[in-house]
Amino acid sequence: MGEGSMSNDRWPQERAVSWQAASGWLFGCNFTPSTAGNQLEMWQASTFDEATIRRELGWAARLGMNTVRVYLHDLLFAEDEVGFMERIDRFLEIAHGYRIGSVLVLLDGVWHPRPRLGAQRSPRPGVHNSMWVQSPGSDVLHDQAQWPRVQAYVQGVIRRFANDSRVVAWDLFNEPDQIDATTLALGSRDRKAAAATALLASVFDWARGADAAQPLTVGLWEYDVEGRPVHNALNELVVEQSDIISFHCYEPRAKLLRVLDALSVHQRPLLCTEWLARSVGSTVDLLQVFAQHGVGAINWGLVDGRTQTRFPWRSWDEPIADDEPWFHEILHSDGSPYDEAEVHTMREISRAFGRPERR
Protein backbone atom coordinates (compact mmCIF):
# COMPACT_ATOMS: atom_id res chain seq x y z
CA MET A 1 0.00 0.00 0.00
CA GLY A 2 1.25 3.48 -0.79
CA GLU A 3 1.28 6.72 1.16
CA GLY A 4 -2.41 7.23 0.44
CA SER A 5 -3.45 4.03 2.23
CA MET A 6 -5.41 3.76 5.46
CA SER A 7 -2.33 2.69 7.42
CA ASN A 8 -2.59 5.74 9.71
CA ASP A 9 -5.78 4.24 11.12
CA ARG A 10 -3.93 1.19 12.33
CA TRP A 11 -3.39 0.97 16.07
CA PRO A 12 -0.14 2.52 17.23
CA GLN A 13 2.33 -0.07 18.42
CA GLU A 14 1.92 1.09 22.00
CA ARG A 15 -1.81 0.37 21.95
CA ALA A 16 -1.20 -3.12 20.59
CA VAL A 17 1.37 -3.83 23.28
CA SER A 18 -1.01 -2.56 25.96
CA TRP A 19 -3.75 -4.82 24.60
CA GLN A 20 -1.43 -7.81 24.89
CA ALA A 21 -0.49 -6.93 28.47
CA ALA A 22 -4.15 -6.69 29.43
CA SER A 23 -5.11 -9.91 27.61
CA GLY A 24 -2.31 -12.09 28.93
CA TRP A 25 -1.23 -15.24 27.15
CA LEU A 26 -4.05 -16.44 24.91
CA PHE A 27 -4.51 -20.20 24.68
CA GLY A 28 -7.43 -21.97 23.09
CA CYS A 29 -8.95 -23.62 20.06
CA ASN A 30 -10.93 -23.01 16.93
CA PHE A 31 -14.40 -23.96 18.11
CA THR A 32 -17.29 -25.56 16.30
CA PRO A 33 -19.62 -27.70 18.41
CA SER A 34 -19.37 -31.36 17.48
CA THR A 35 -22.98 -31.34 16.28
CA ALA A 36 -22.27 -28.72 13.58
CA GLY A 37 -20.36 -29.33 10.36
CA ASN A 38 -19.97 -25.72 9.26
CA GLN A 39 -20.69 -22.13 10.19
CA LEU A 40 -24.29 -22.19 8.98
CA GLU A 41 -25.13 -25.33 10.90
CA MET A 42 -23.57 -23.85 14.03
CA TRP A 43 -25.53 -20.57 13.94
CA GLN A 44 -28.87 -21.15 12.17
CA ALA A 45 -31.79 -21.06 14.58
CA SER A 46 -32.89 -24.61 13.77
CA THR A 47 -29.48 -26.13 14.57
CA PHE A 48 -28.00 -23.75 17.16
CA ASP A 49 -27.12 -26.33 19.81
CA GLU A 50 -26.75 -24.37 23.03
CA ALA A 51 -26.51 -27.47 25.22
CA THR A 52 -23.58 -28.89 23.25
CA ILE A 53 -21.88 -25.49 23.10
CA ARG A 54 -22.15 -25.14 26.86
CA ARG A 55 -20.87 -28.66 27.54
CA GLU A 56 -17.93 -28.48 25.14
CA LEU A 57 -16.81 -25.01 26.18
CA GLY A 58 -16.76 -26.40 29.72
CA TRP A 59 -14.36 -29.08 28.53
CA ALA A 60 -12.21 -26.39 26.88
CA ALA A 61 -12.04 -24.48 30.17
CA ARG A 62 -10.94 -27.61 32.00
CA LEU A 63 -8.04 -27.90 29.56
CA GLY A 64 -6.97 -24.43 30.67
CA MET A 65 -8.17 -22.66 27.53
CA ASN A 66 -9.11 -19.01 27.81
CA THR A 67 -9.87 -18.21 24.17
CA VAL A 68 -11.87 -19.65 21.29
CA ARG A 69 -11.85 -18.61 17.66
CA VAL A 70 -15.30 -18.85 16.09
CA TYR A 71 -16.45 -18.41 12.49
CA LEU A 72 -19.54 -16.38 11.59
CA HIS A 73 -21.16 -16.06 8.14
CA ASP A 74 -22.57 -13.18 6.10
CA LEU A 75 -25.67 -15.11 4.94
CA LEU A 76 -26.82 -15.48 8.54
CA PHE A 77 -26.79 -11.71 8.99
CA ALA A 78 -28.66 -11.15 5.73
CA GLU A 79 -31.33 -13.70 6.61
CA ASP A 80 -32.05 -12.75 10.24
CA GLU A 81 -29.91 -9.97 11.66
CA VAL A 82 -31.70 -9.79 15.00
CA GLY A 83 -31.78 -13.53 15.64
CA PHE A 84 -28.18 -13.98 14.55
CA MET A 85 -26.99 -11.23 16.87
CA GLU A 86 -28.93 -12.77 19.74
CA ARG A 87 -27.30 -16.15 19.17
CA ILE A 88 -23.82 -14.57 19.02
CA ASP A 89 -24.60 -12.82 22.30
CA ARG A 90 -25.70 -16.11 23.87
CA PHE A 91 -22.52 -17.79 22.71
CA LEU A 92 -20.34 -15.02 24.10
CA GLU A 93 -22.16 -15.20 27.41
CA ILE A 94 -21.72 -18.98 27.68
CA ALA A 95 -18.01 -18.65 26.91
CA HIS A 96 -17.66 -15.75 29.34
CA GLY A 97 -19.15 -17.93 32.05
CA TYR A 98 -16.11 -20.18 31.66
CA ARG A 99 -13.72 -17.18 31.55
CA ILE A 100 -13.23 -17.75 27.83
CA GLY A 101 -12.99 -14.84 25.39
CA SER A 102 -13.80 -15.08 21.69
CA VAL A 103 -11.96 -14.17 18.50
CA LEU A 104 -14.72 -13.67 15.92
CA VAL A 105 -13.98 -14.50 12.28
CA LEU A 106 -16.16 -12.57 9.86
CA LEU A 107 -15.22 -13.89 6.40
CA ASP A 108 -13.58 -17.04 5.05
CA GLY A 109 -12.02 -18.02 1.73
CA VAL A 110 -11.75 -21.76 2.40
CA TRP A 111 -13.56 -24.85 1.08
CA HIS A 112 -16.96 -24.75 -0.66
CA PRO A 113 -17.39 -21.52 -2.66
CA ARG A 114 -21.20 -21.58 -2.98
CA PRO A 115 -22.83 -21.47 0.47
CA ARG A 116 -26.57 -21.91 0.88
CA LEU A 117 -28.81 -21.33 3.87
CA GLY A 118 -31.12 -24.03 5.16
CA ALA A 119 -30.52 -27.68 5.92
CA GLN A 120 -26.90 -28.58 5.24
CA ARG A 121 -25.91 -31.80 3.53
CA SER A 122 -24.31 -34.52 5.62
CA PRO A 123 -20.51 -34.76 5.77
CA ARG A 124 -18.78 -37.06 3.32
CA PRO A 125 -17.56 -40.03 5.38
CA GLY A 126 -13.89 -39.78 6.28
CA VAL A 127 -13.32 -36.41 4.58
CA HIS A 128 -11.80 -33.40 6.37
CA ASN A 129 -14.18 -30.44 6.71
CA SER A 130 -16.33 -31.60 3.80
CA MET A 131 -19.23 -29.31 4.76
CA TRP A 132 -17.31 -26.05 5.33
CA VAL A 133 -18.38 -23.03 3.26
CA GLN A 134 -16.83 -19.74 2.22
CA SER A 135 -18.10 -16.32 3.24
CA PRO A 136 -18.91 -14.57 1.06
CA GLY A 137 -19.51 -17.07 -1.70
CA SER A 138 -17.58 -16.81 -4.95
CA ASP A 139 -20.49 -15.11 -6.73
CA VAL A 140 -20.26 -12.20 -4.27
CA LEU A 141 -16.47 -12.15 -4.11
CA HIS A 142 -16.24 -11.58 -7.86
CA ASP A 143 -19.11 -9.08 -8.10
CA GLN A 144 -18.38 -5.71 -6.49
CA ALA A 145 -21.99 -4.67 -6.98
CA GLN A 146 -22.84 -7.09 -4.15
CA TRP A 147 -20.17 -5.87 -1.75
CA PRO A 148 -22.50 -3.38 0.01
CA ARG A 149 -24.22 -6.40 1.52
CA VAL A 150 -20.85 -7.54 2.89
CA GLN A 151 -20.23 -4.05 4.22
CA ALA A 152 -23.56 -4.07 6.06
CA TYR A 153 -22.66 -7.39 7.64
CA VAL A 154 -19.11 -6.45 8.66
CA GLN A 155 -20.11 -3.13 10.15
CA GLY A 156 -23.34 -4.44 11.66
CA VAL A 157 -21.66 -7.20 13.62
CA ILE A 158 -18.64 -5.17 14.69
CA ARG A 159 -20.74 -2.21 15.83
CA ARG A 160 -22.99 -4.51 17.87
CA PHE A 161 -20.01 -5.90 19.82
CA ALA A 162 -17.46 -3.10 19.35
CA ASN A 163 -17.12 -2.42 23.06
CA ASP A 164 -17.85 -5.91 24.34
CA SER A 165 -15.03 -7.17 26.55
CA ARG A 166 -16.05 -10.76 25.76
CA VAL A 167 -14.65 -10.26 22.24
CA VAL A 168 -10.86 -10.60 22.17
CA ALA A 169 -10.20 -9.58 18.56
CA TRP A 170 -11.77 -9.38 15.11
CA ASP A 171 -10.31 -11.78 12.55
CA LEU A 172 -11.66 -10.15 9.43
CA PHE A 173 -11.01 -12.71 6.67
CA ASN A 174 -9.63 -16.23 6.97
CA GLU A 175 -7.22 -17.24 4.16
CA PRO A 176 -8.90 -14.95 1.60
CA ASP A 177 -6.97 -16.28 -1.41
CA GLN A 178 -7.05 -19.98 -0.58
CA ILE A 179 -7.31 -22.37 -3.54
CA ASP A 180 -10.78 -23.88 -4.05
CA ALA A 181 -12.90 -25.66 -6.65
CA THR A 182 -13.64 -22.42 -8.51
CA THR A 183 -9.99 -21.38 -8.76
CA LEU A 184 -9.01 -24.85 -9.92
CA ALA A 185 -11.72 -24.83 -12.58
CA LEU A 186 -10.43 -21.49 -13.86
CA GLY A 187 -6.90 -22.86 -13.95
CA SER A 188 -5.45 -19.96 -11.97
CA ARG A 189 -5.47 -18.64 -8.44
CA ASP A 190 -4.64 -15.13 -9.60
CA ARG A 191 -8.24 -14.06 -10.21
CA LYS A 192 -9.36 -15.04 -6.73
CA ALA A 193 -6.29 -13.46 -5.14
CA ALA A 194 -6.94 -10.16 -6.88
CA ALA A 195 -10.62 -10.11 -5.91
CA ALA A 196 -9.85 -11.15 -2.33
CA THR A 197 -7.19 -8.47 -1.95
CA ALA A 198 -9.56 -5.79 -3.21
CA LEU A 199 -12.37 -6.97 -0.95
CA LEU A 200 -10.06 -7.19 2.06
CA ALA A 201 -8.88 -3.61 1.55
CA SER A 202 -12.51 -2.55 1.71
CA VAL A 203 -13.18 -4.78 4.72
CA PHE A 204 -10.37 -3.13 6.68
CA ASP A 205 -11.86 0.25 5.77
CA TRP A 206 -15.37 -0.80 6.82
CA ALA A 207 -14.11 -2.35 10.04
CA ARG A 208 -12.17 0.79 10.98
CA GLY A 209 -15.37 2.74 10.43
CA ALA A 210 -17.14 0.54 12.99
CA ASP A 211 -14.84 1.85 15.78
CA ALA A 212 -14.06 -1.43 17.50
CA ALA A 213 -12.28 -1.32 20.85
CA GLN A 214 -10.69 -4.66 19.98
CA PRO A 215 -7.83 -5.17 17.50
CA LEU A 216 -8.39 -6.02 13.85
CA THR A 217 -6.31 -8.75 12.25
CA VAL A 218 -6.07 -11.14 9.31
CA GLY A 219 -3.94 -14.25 9.49
CA LEU A 220 -0.85 -14.84 7.38
CA TRP A 221 -0.66 -18.46 6.28
CA GLU A 222 1.93 -19.05 3.51
CA TYR A 223 5.69 -18.83 3.98
CA ASP A 224 8.92 -19.26 2.08
CA VAL A 225 11.63 -21.71 3.15
CA GLU A 226 13.01 -19.13 5.59
CA GLY A 227 9.66 -18.76 7.32
CA ARG A 228 8.91 -15.33 5.88
CA PRO A 229 5.37 -14.63 4.60
CA VAL A 230 5.14 -15.13 0.85
CA HIS A 231 5.54 -11.76 -0.84
CA ASN A 232 2.33 -10.70 -2.53
CA ALA A 233 -0.14 -7.83 -2.47
CA LEU A 234 -2.49 -9.57 -0.06
CA ASN A 235 0.15 -10.26 2.57
CA GLU A 236 1.51 -6.74 2.21
CA LEU A 237 -1.97 -5.40 2.95
CA VAL A 238 -2.41 -7.77 5.91
CA VAL A 239 0.88 -6.77 7.53
CA GLU A 240 0.30 -3.04 7.02
CA GLN A 241 -3.26 -3.02 8.31
CA SER A 242 -3.44 -5.59 11.12
CA ASP A 243 -3.29 -4.16 14.63
CA ILE A 244 -1.84 -7.44 15.89
CA ILE A 245 -0.08 -10.02 13.72
CA SER A 246 -2.02 -13.25 13.52
CA PHE A 247 -0.91 -16.25 11.53
CA HIS A 248 -1.39 -19.94 10.85
CA CYS A 249 1.44 -22.44 11.18
CA TYR A 250 1.00 -26.18 10.81
CA GLU A 251 4.75 -26.74 10.62
CA PRO A 252 7.18 -28.74 12.81
CA ARG A 253 9.29 -27.03 15.46
CA ALA A 254 12.18 -25.84 13.29
CA LYS A 255 9.95 -24.15 10.71
CA LEU A 256 7.68 -22.74 13.43
CA LEU A 257 10.70 -21.09 15.05
CA ARG A 258 11.70 -19.56 11.71
CA VAL A 259 8.17 -18.20 11.25
CA LEU A 260 8.18 -16.70 14.75
CA ASP A 261 11.54 -15.11 14.10
CA ALA A 262 10.37 -13.65 10.78
CA LEU A 263 7.14 -12.24 12.24
CA SER A 264 8.82 -10.76 15.32
CA VAL A 265 10.37 -8.02 13.17
CA HIS A 266 6.98 -6.27 13.13
CA GLN A 267 7.23 -5.70 16.90
CA ARG A 268 3.53 -6.40 17.38
CA PRO A 269 1.75 -9.01 19.49
CA LEU A 270 1.73 -12.40 17.72
CA LEU A 271 -1.26 -14.72 17.78
CA CYS A 272 -1.22 -18.10 16.03
CA THR A 273 -4.86 -18.68 15.15
CA GLU A 274 -4.36 -22.13 13.59
CA TRP A 275 -1.90 -24.90 14.45
CA LEU A 276 -1.87 -28.62 15.42
CA ALA A 277 -1.65 -31.15 12.61
CA ARG A 278 -0.07 -34.21 14.15
CA SER A 279 0.86 -36.19 11.05
CA VAL A 280 2.78 -33.28 9.49
CA GLY A 281 4.73 -32.48 12.64
CA SER A 282 2.63 -29.79 14.32
CA THR A 283 2.14 -31.50 17.67
CA VAL A 284 0.87 -30.51 21.11
CA ASP A 285 4.37 -30.23 22.58
CA LEU A 286 4.80 -27.08 20.45
CA LEU A 287 2.49 -25.32 22.87
CA GLN A 288 5.59 -24.86 25.02
CA VAL A 289 7.26 -22.97 22.15
CA PHE A 290 4.33 -20.60 21.80
CA ALA A 291 4.13 -20.01 25.56
CA GLN A 292 7.85 -19.37 25.99
CA HIS A 293 7.80 -16.84 23.15
CA GLY A 294 4.69 -15.11 24.46
CA VAL A 295 2.78 -16.01 21.30
CA GLY A 296 -0.91 -16.78 21.62
CA ALA A 297 -1.83 -20.29 20.48
CA ILE A 298 -5.25 -21.31 19.13
CA ASN A 299 -5.15 -24.85 17.76
CA TRP A 300 -7.59 -26.21 15.20
CA GLY A 301 -10.41 -28.12 16.80
CA LEU A 302 -11.61 -29.39 20.14
CA VAL A 303 -14.14 -32.23 19.91
CA ASP A 304 -14.34 -34.81 17.12
CA GLY A 305 -17.62 -34.27 15.28
CA ARG A 306 -19.30 -33.32 12.03
CA THR A 307 -16.38 -31.23 10.75
CA GLN A 308 -14.37 -34.48 10.67
CA THR A 309 -11.12 -32.60 10.96
CA ARG A 310 -9.49 -35.49 12.77
CA PHE A 311 -8.90 -36.65 9.19
CA PRO A 312 -6.03 -34.96 7.29
CA TRP A 313 -6.37 -32.52 4.39
CA ARG A 314 -5.39 -35.22 1.91
CA SER A 315 -8.61 -37.10 2.75
CA TRP A 316 -10.19 -34.96 0.04
CA ASP A 317 -8.13 -36.93 -2.49
CA GLU A 318 -7.51 -40.37 -0.97
CA PRO A 319 -9.00 -42.76 1.60
CA ILE A 320 -7.52 -42.62 5.09
CA ALA A 321 -6.76 -45.68 7.21
CA ASP A 322 -8.82 -45.99 10.39
CA ASP A 323 -5.71 -46.27 12.55
CA GLU A 324 -4.01 -43.11 11.25
CA PRO A 325 -3.26 -40.59 14.02
CA TRP A 326 -5.77 -37.81 14.41
CA PHE A 327 -4.88 -34.71 12.43
CA HIS A 328 -6.75 -32.09 14.49
CA GLU A 329 -9.05 -32.24 17.56
CA ILE A 330 -8.29 -32.94 21.22
CA LEU A 331 -11.30 -34.83 22.61
CA HIS A 332 -13.69 -37.62 21.70
CA SER A 333 -17.38 -36.77 21.55
CA ASP A 334 -17.83 -37.93 25.16
CA GLY A 335 -15.15 -35.53 26.37
CA SER A 336 -12.46 -38.14 26.89
CA PRO A 337 -8.99 -37.24 25.56
CA TYR A 338 -7.61 -38.54 22.31
CA ASP A 339 -4.26 -38.61 24.13
CA GLU A 340 -3.99 -38.25 27.92
CA ALA A 341 -0.41 -37.00 27.66
CA GLU A 342 -1.49 -34.14 25.39
CA VAL A 343 -4.17 -33.05 27.81
CA HIS A 344 -1.67 -33.15 30.67
CA THR A 345 0.70 -30.96 28.64
CA MET A 346 -2.02 -28.41 27.94
CA ARG A 347 -3.07 -28.17 31.56
CA GLU A 348 0.49 -27.88 32.84
CA ILE A 349 1.47 -25.16 30.38
CA SER A 350 -1.74 -23.27 31.01
CA ARG A 351 -1.11 -23.33 34.74
CA ALA A 352 2.49 -22.21 34.27
CA PHE A 353 1.69 -19.27 32.04
CA GLY A 354 -1.54 -18.19 33.69
CA ARG A 355 -5.09 -17.43 32.63
CA PRO A 356 -6.17 -13.79 32.79
CA GLU A 357 -9.38 -12.95 34.57
CA ARG A 358 -12.10 -11.84 32.19
CA ARG A 359 -14.79 -9.46 33.37
KEZARO-642227 format. One line per 10 residues: number of its first residue (from 0); their letters; for each residue x, y, z of C-alpha. Coordinates in nm, 3 decimals. Example, Ala and Ser with C-alpha at 12.3 -4.5 7.8 and 13.67 -1.06 7.14 Angstrom:
2
0) as) 1.230 -0.450 0.780 | 1.367 -0.106 0.714;
END
This chain:
359
0) mgegsmsndr) 0.000 0.000 0.000 | 0.125 0.348 -0.079 | 0.128 0.672 0.116 | -0.241 0.723 0.044 | -0.345 0.403 0.223 | -0.541 0.376 0.546 | -0.233 0.269 0.742 | -0.259 0.574 0.971 | -0.578 0.424 1.112 | -0.393 0.119 1.233;
10) wpqeravswq) -0.339 0.097 1.607 | -0.014 0.252 1.723 | 0.233 -0.007 1.842 | 0.192 0.109 2.200 | -0.181 0.037 2.195 | -0.120 -0.312 2.059 | 0.137 -0.383 2.328 | -0.101 -0.256 2.596 | -0.375 -0.482 2.460 | -0.143 -0.781 2.489;
20) aasgwlfgcn) -0.049 -0.693 2.847 | -0.415 -0.669 2.943 | -0.511 -0.991 2.761 | -0.231 -1.209 2.893 | -0.123 -1.524 2.715 | -0.405 -1.644 2.491 | -0.451 -2.020 2.468 | -0.743 -2.197 2.309 | -0.895 -2.362 2.006 | -1.093 -2.301 1.693;
30) ftpstagnql) -1.440 -2.396 1.811 | -1.729 -2.556 1.630 | -1.962 -2.770 1.841 | -1.937 -3.136 1.748 | -2.298 -3.134 1.628 | -2.227 -2.872 1.358 | -2.036 -2.933 1.036 | -1.997 -2.572 0.926 | -2.069 -2.213 1.019 | -2.429 -2.219 0.898;
40) emwqastfde) -2.513 -2.533 1.090 | -2.357 -2.385 1.403 | -2.553 -2.057 1.394 | -2.887 -2.115 1.217 | -3.179 -2.106 1.458 | -3.289 -2.461 1.377 | -2.948 -2.613 1.457 | -2.800 -2.375 1.716 | -2.712 -2.633 1.981 | -2.675 -2.437 2.303;
50) atirrelgwa) -2.651 -2.747 2.522 | -2.358 -2.889 2.325 | -2.188 -2.549 2.310 | -2.215 -2.514 2.686 | -2.087 -2.866 2.754 | -1.793 -2.848 2.514 | -1.681 -2.501 2.618 | -1.676 -2.640 2.972 | -1.436 -2.908 2.853 | -1.221 -2.639 2.688;
60) arlgmntvrv) -1.204 -2.448 3.017 | -1.094 -2.761 3.200 | -0.804 -2.790 2.956 | -0.697 -2.443 3.067 | -0.817 -2.266 2.753 | -0.911 -1.901 2.781 | -0.987 -1.821 2.417 | -1.187 -1.965 2.129 | -1.185 -1.861 1.766 | -1.530 -1.885 1.609;
70) ylhdllfaed) -1.645 -1.841 1.249 | -1.954 -1.638 1.159 | -2.116 -1.606 0.814 | -2.257 -1.318 0.610 | -2.567 -1.511 0.494 | -2.682 -1.548 0.854 | -2.679 -1.171 0.899 | -2.866 -1.115 0.573 | -3.133 -1.370 0.661 | -3.205 -1.275 1.024;
80) evgfmeridr) -2.991 -0.997 1.166 | -3.170 -0.979 1.500 | -3.178 -1.353 1.564 | -2.818 -1.398 1.455 | -2.699 -1.123 1.687 | -2.893 -1.277 1.974 | -2.730 -1.615 1.917 | -2.382 -1.457 1.902 | -2.460 -1.282 2.230 | -2.570 -1.611 2.387;
90) fleiahgyri) -2.252 -1.779 2.271 | -2.034 -1.502 2.410 | -2.216 -1.520 2.741 | -2.172 -1.898 2.768 | -1.801 -1.865 2.691 | -1.766 -1.575 2.934 | -1.915 -1.793 3.205 | -1.611 -2.018 3.166 | -1.372 -1.718 3.155 | -1.323 -1.775 2.783;
100) gsvlvlldgv) -1.299 -1.484 2.539 | -1.380 -1.508 2.169 | -1.196 -1.417 1.850 | -1.472 -1.367 1.592 | -1.398 -1.450 1.228 | -1.616 -1.257 0.986 | -1.522 -1.389 0.640 | -1.358 -1.704 0.505 | -1.202 -1.802 0.173 | -1.175 -2.176 0.240;
110) whprprlgaq) -1.356 -2.485 0.108 | -1.696 -2.475 -0.066 | -1.739 -2.152 -0.266 | -2.120 -2.158 -0.298 | -2.283 -2.147 0.047 | -2.657 -2.191 0.088 | -2.881 -2.133 0.387 | -3.112 -2.403 0.516 | -3.052 -2.768 0.592 | -2.690 -2.858 0.524;
120) rsprpgvhns) -2.591 -3.180 0.353 | -2.431 -3.452 0.562 | -2.051 -3.476 0.577 | -1.878 -3.706 0.332 | -1.756 -4.003 0.538 | -1.389 -3.978 0.628 | -1.332 -3.641 0.458 | -1.180 -3.340 0.637 | -1.418 -3.044 0.671 | -1.633 -3.160 0.380;
130) mwvqspgsdv) -1.923 -2.931 0.476 | -1.731 -2.605 0.533 | -1.838 -2.303 0.326 | -1.683 -1.974 0.222 | -1.810 -1.632 0.324 | -1.891 -1.457 0.106 | -1.951 -1.707 -0.170 | -1.758 -1.681 -0.495 | -2.049 -1.511 -0.673 | -2.026 -1.220 -0.427;
140) lhdqaqwprv) -1.647 -1.215 -0.411 | -1.624 -1.158 -0.786 | -1.911 -0.908 -0.810 | -1.838 -0.571 -0.649 | -2.199 -0.467 -0.698 | -2.284 -0.709 -0.415 | -2.017 -0.587 -0.175 | -2.250 -0.338 0.001 | -2.422 -0.640 0.152 | -2.085 -0.754 0.289;
150) qayvqgvirr) -2.023 -0.405 0.422 | -2.356 -0.407 0.606 | -2.266 -0.739 0.764 | -1.911 -0.645 0.866 | -2.011 -0.313 1.015 | -2.334 -0.444 1.166 | -2.166 -0.720 1.362 | -1.864 -0.517 1.469 | -2.074 -0.221 1.583 | -2.299 -0.451 1.787;
160) fandsrvvaw) -2.001 -0.590 1.982 | -1.746 -0.310 1.935 | -1.712 -0.242 2.306 | -1.785 -0.591 2.434 | -1.503 -0.717 2.655 | -1.605 -1.076 2.576 | -1.465 -1.026 2.224 | -1.086 -1.060 2.217 | -1.020 -0.958 1.856 | -1.177 -0.938 1.511;
170) dlfnepdqid) -1.031 -1.178 1.255 | -1.166 -1.015 0.943 | -1.101 -1.271 0.667 | -0.963 -1.623 0.697 | -0.722 -1.724 0.416 | -0.890 -1.495 0.160 | -0.697 -1.628 -0.141 | -0.705 -1.998 -0.058 | -0.731 -2.237 -0.354 | -1.078 -2.388 -0.405;
180) attlalgsrd) -1.290 -2.566 -0.665 | -1.364 -2.242 -0.851 | -0.999 -2.138 -0.876 | -0.901 -2.485 -0.992 | -1.172 -2.483 -1.258 | -1.043 -2.149 -1.386 | -0.690 -2.286 -1.395 | -0.545 -1.996 -1.197 | -0.547 -1.864 -0.844 | -0.464 -1.513 -0.960;
190) rkaaaatall) -0.824 -1.406 -1.021 | -0.936 -1.504 -0.673 | -0.629 -1.346 -0.514 | -0.694 -1.016 -0.688 | -1.062 -1.011 -0.591 | -0.985 -1.115 -0.233 | -0.719 -0.847 -0.195 | -0.956 -0.579 -0.321 | -1.237 -0.697 -0.095 | -1.006 -0.719 0.206;
200) asvfdwarga) -0.888 -0.361 0.155 | -1.251 -0.255 0.171 | -1.318 -0.478 0.472 | -1.037 -0.313 0.668 | -1.186 0.025 0.577 | -1.537 -0.080 0.682 | -1.411 -0.235 1.004 | -1.217 0.079 1.098 | -1.537 0.274 1.043 | -1.714 0.054 1.299;
210) daaqpltvgl) -1.484 0.185 1.578 | -1.406 -0.143 1.750 | -1.228 -0.132 2.085 | -1.069 -0.466 1.998 | -0.783 -0.517 1.750 | -0.839 -0.602 1.385 | -0.631 -0.875 1.225 | -0.607 -1.114 0.931 | -0.394 -1.425 0.949 | -0.085 -1.484 0.738;
220) weydvegrpv) -0.066 -1.846 0.628 | 0.193 -1.905 0.351 | 0.569 -1.883 0.398 | 0.892 -1.926 0.208 | 1.163 -2.171 0.315 | 1.301 -1.913 0.559 | 0.966 -1.876 0.732 | 0.891 -1.533 0.588 | 0.537 -1.463 0.460 | 0.514 -1.513 0.085;
230) hnalnelvve) 0.554 -1.176 -0.084 | 0.233 -1.070 -0.253 | -0.014 -0.783 -0.247 | -0.249 -0.957 -0.006 | 0.015 -1.026 0.257 | 0.151 -0.674 0.221 | -0.197 -0.540 0.295 | -0.241 -0.777 0.591 | 0.088 -0.677 0.753 | 0.030 -0.304 0.702;
240) qsdiisfhcy) -0.326 -0.302 0.831 | -0.344 -0.559 1.112 | -0.329 -0.416 1.463 | -0.184 -0.744 1.589 | -0.008 -1.002 1.372 | -0.202 -1.325 1.352 | -0.091 -1.625 1.153 | -0.139 -1.994 1.085 | 0.144 -2.244 1.118 | 0.100 -2.618 1.081;
250) eprakllrvl) 0.475 -2.674 1.062 | 0.718 -2.874 1.281 | 0.929 -2.703 1.546 | 1.218 -2.584 1.329 | 0.995 -2.415 1.071 | 0.768 -2.274 1.343 | 1.070 -2.109 1.505 | 1.170 -1.956 1.171 | 0.817 -1.820 1.125 | 0.818 -1.670 1.475;
260) dalsvhqrpl) 1.154 -1.511 1.410 | 1.037 -1.365 1.078 | 0.714 -1.224 1.224 | 0.882 -1.076 1.532 | 1.037 -0.802 1.317 | 0.698 -0.627 1.313 | 0.723 -0.570 1.690 | 0.353 -0.640 1.738 | 0.175 -0.901 1.949 | 0.173 -1.240 1.772;
270) lctewlarsv) -0.126 -1.472 1.778 | -0.122 -1.810 1.603 | -0.486 -1.868 1.515 | -0.436 -2.213 1.359 | -0.190 -2.490 1.445 | -0.187 -2.862 1.542 | -0.165 -3.115 1.261 | -0.007 -3.421 1.415 | 0.086 -3.619 1.105 | 0.278 -3.328 0.949;
280) gstvdllqvf) 0.473 -3.248 1.264 | 0.263 -2.979 1.432 | 0.214 -3.150 1.767 | 0.087 -3.051 2.111 | 0.437 -3.023 2.258 | 0.480 -2.708 2.045 | 0.249 -2.532 2.287 | 0.559 -2.486 2.502 | 0.726 -2.297 2.215 | 0.433 -2.060 2.180;
290) aqhgvgainw) 0.413 -2.001 2.556 | 0.785 -1.937 2.599 | 0.780 -1.684 2.315 | 0.469 -1.511 2.446 | 0.278 -1.601 2.130 | -0.091 -1.678 2.162 | -0.183 -2.029 2.048 | -0.525 -2.131 1.913 | -0.515 -2.485 1.776 | -0.759 -2.621 1.520;
300) glvdgrtqtr) -1.041 -2.812 1.680 | -1.161 -2.939 2.014 | -1.414 -3.223 1.991 | -1.434 -3.481 1.712 | -1.762 -3.427 1.528 | -1.930 -3.332 1.203 | -1.638 -3.123 1.075 | -1.437 -3.448 1.067 | -1.112 -3.260 1.096 | -0.949 -3.549 1.277;
310) fpwrswdepi) -0.890 -3.665 0.919 | -0.603 -3.496 0.729 | -0.637 -3.252 0.439 | -0.539 -3.522 0.191 | -0.861 -3.710 0.275 | -1.019 -3.496 0.004 | -0.813 -3.693 -0.249 | -0.751 -4.037 -0.097 | -0.900 -4.276 0.160 | -0.752 -4.262 0.509;
320) addepwfhei) -0.676 -4.568 0.721 | -0.882 -4.599 1.039 | -0.571 -4.627 1.255 | -0.401 -4.311 1.125 | -0.326 -4.059 1.402 | -0.577 -3.781 1.441 | -0.488 -3.471 1.243 | -0.675 -3.209 1.449 | -0.905 -3.224 1.756 | -0.829 -3.294 2.122;
330) lhsdgspyde) -1.130 -3.483 2.261 | -1.369 -3.762 2.170 | -1.738 -3.677 2.155 | -1.783 -3.793 2.516 | -1.515 -3.553 2.637 | -1.246 -3.814 2.689 | -0.899 -3.724 2.556 | -0.761 -3.854 2.231 | -0.426 -3.861 2.413 | -0.399 -3.825 2.792;
340) aevhtmreis) -0.041 -3.700 2.766 | -0.149 -3.414 2.539 | -0.417 -3.305 2.781 | -0.167 -3.315 3.067 | 0.070 -3.096 2.864 | -0.202 -2.841 2.794 | -0.307 -2.817 3.156 | 0.049 -2.788 3.284 | 0.147 -2.516 3.038 | -0.174 -2.327 3.101;
350) rafgrperr) -0.111 -2.333 3.474 | 0.249 -2.221 3.427 | 0.169 -1.927 3.204 | -0.154 -1.819 3.369 | -0.509 -1.743 3.263 | -0.617 -1.379 3.279 | -0.938 -1.295 3.457 | -1.210 -1.184 3.219 | -1.479 -0.946 3.337;
END
